[in-house]
């Protein structure tokens, strides 16, 4: 078994028995997609909600609205079937409790919202979610079972 | 502004900016705990977002961080980062707060750390503002204890719209036999750099 690593503002796919993993999600959202039949999984480390604010060269993996379609496309190319794909979300925390509530500071919840919208548009159901709060998360998906392991500093480990 | 416009001279100037700011902050820290604080040579790097946490032990390493935003002529983000044992040591030396090493931090201790971070980043920024005659206003600080990657990515969100790289000015400091070790981390908004260079009389190629 190998572990496929996904960096910040990055996406990738994995096939059973490999795992796919991203570390240190704060306000970023880890979107994982899974097709239980072909056992192909995908993961995106989404940093920002909307690519329309992008200046310069567009990194599609960075934004919720562009990363999710791209991830689906790559999974299909590898043999997954969109109609069977389900999603899990983790991350979108507010790491700092600021008194001011500027838009940047609320980016975690906005990222989660944007991911939900993009998934809805692609007609992909969200089967589990561990979002919000104020802690960082490291997530790892088992491409064989579709279980998502979530590790935090404060609240230990859980699986969704 | 493109990062590849910078030559060695510009990077040297930014290193000096880190030196001045962190030097003043280290002096303030040294006064607070009545001990000598040493500094390492500042590192100025243009790094991909993924690499930012490498300075402090990688994405998943556990750190105490005081974070604030800088507004004014040179917008950006500022971090004061120390390890958990260093934070315990600071609390001990500064406030006489004795805690078990494996105990988590209570609200009082977090508030004390936040204030220490506030004082130190404040002296970092005010020395830069004095030196450059530029307007730099720090936001109120906030403290968090978590994975370095989760924390540092906060400082990249705004510049995330313009690219996948950040310019970081990192100054590490230590006390004694590195029993107390930490970092001052400045991530200026790329759009602010021409203004900063102008204020310092540095020509841009």
Interface residues (C-beta under 8 A of the other chain):
Chain A: X7 X8 X9 X10 X23 X24 X25 X26 X27 X28 X47 X48 X53 X54 X55 X56 X57 X59 X62 X93 X95 X96 X97 X98 X99 X100 X104 X107 X134 X135 X136 X137 X138 X153 X154
Chain B: X49 X50 X53 X58 X59 X60 X62 X67 X104 X139 X140 X142 X143 X144 X145 X146 X147 X148 X149 X150 X151 X153 X154 X156 X157 X158 X160 X161 X162 X163 X164
